[in-house]
Amino acid sequence: VNNHMTAYHQGRPSWMDEGFFPVPSLTEGLDISAEDVLLVDVGGGVGHDLTEFRRKWPNVPGRLVLEDLPEVIDQAKAQNQATASLIEPVVHDFFAEQPVKGT
């Protein structure tokens, strides 16, 4: 499944591309710190979207949290060694209560 998503994204516009989704207007003047959670990708696979988000929008503050099942998070950790500090992998079953809470 994760390899499929990698291939599927190739050559297609992304939701976070300039002009597709208003990332700049939604994050401009955002009053959060680097310790606050900005985005949680539930069932996010190996972190394709979060990795791309951080690459395209490196100055947007906040933590990026990737949630998926244990085997997927293990694969994400193995594949994303270089970006490990950019994304927080969290084992989570989305049928269970969300572990990340808003403030």
Stockholm file with secondary structure:
# STOCKHOLM 1.0

chainA/1-103         VNNHMTAYHQGRPSWMDEGFFPVPSLTEGLDISAEDVLLVDVGGGVGHDLTEFRRKWPNVPGRLVLEDLPEVIDQAKAQNQATASLIEPVVHDFFAEQPVKGT
#=GR chainA/1-103 SS CHHHHHHHHTTSCCTTSTTTSCHHHHHTTCCCCTTSEEEEEETCTTSHHHHHHHHHCTTSCSEEEEEECHHHHHHHHHHTGGGTTTCEEEECCTTSCCSCCCC
#=GC SS_cons         CHHHHHHHHTTSCCTTSTTTSCHHHHHTTCCCCTTSEEEEEETCTTSHHHHHHHHHCTTSCSEEEEEECHHHHHHHHHHTGGGTTTCEEEECCTTSCCSCCCC
//
